[in-house]
């Protein structure tokens, strides 16, 4: 069996997420927004709970389209909150609408989708960081970089984007490579980052 990060052993869904997505340097602003939404809903849950409902979120939250979500009214939130295919939390749905609005403002300020990725990569010095994780160098809950991202996003009107949530986004989006050195995905993500 190929060596992998221990957390990926929890389920087939987690293993697929670990093997094909987590830690790969994101190159698409739309995917980054999707990660922002999913990690907002993760607050108070283990990520597998959110991951199991990902397709429900995709279908019910306008395909993670920030333009459409930014226009949502209370009526649309009220309709979606009745559906058990997502985590039914009004505050998180309202936060998703607010974050979509903040995302569109940010996108306009940084020159469109082409400016979004450099904005986020700036928090890690412009390129993915290889943290070279091992039992002697474990993964933290947050870092100074994720705290800086959190503060800047909040300043720009984002909500539910604390330092831990921001670090989760950094890990998922490959802004940091937190695969263990012993994990086969570590080297793959380093190669994808162009190191």
WOZIRA-V406890 format. One record per pair of residues at least 24 apart in sequence whose C-alpha atoms are under 8 Angstrom apart, sorted by the first residue. I is the first residue (numbers start at 1). J is the second residue. Records with the same first field share a line. If there is no record, write none. Layout:
I->J  J
This chain:
2->183  184
3->182  183  184
4->180  182  183  184  185
5->179  180  182  183
13->48  51  52
14->48  51
19->185
21->172
22->171  172  173  174
23->171  172  173  174  175  176  177  178  179  189
24->172  173  174  177  189  192  193
25->128  173  174  175  189  192  193
26->173  174  175
27->117
28->117
29->113  114  116  117
30->64  65
32->173
33->64  66
34->64
35->169  172  173
36->169
37->64  96
39->165  168  169
40->92  95  96  160  161  165
41->87  92
43->165
50->86  87
53->85  86  87
54->86
56->85  86
57->85  86
66->100  101  103  104
67->100  101  104
69->96  97  100  101
70->97  98  99  100  101
71->97
72->97
95->158  159  160
98->157  158  159
99->157  158  159
102->156  157  158
103->158
106->156
120->149
121->175
123->148  149
124->175  176
127->175  193
128->174  175  176  177  193
129->175  176  177
130->176  177  178  190
131->176  177  178
132->177  178  179  180  181
133->178  179  180  181
134->180  181  182
139->178
141->167
142->166  167
143->167
146->170
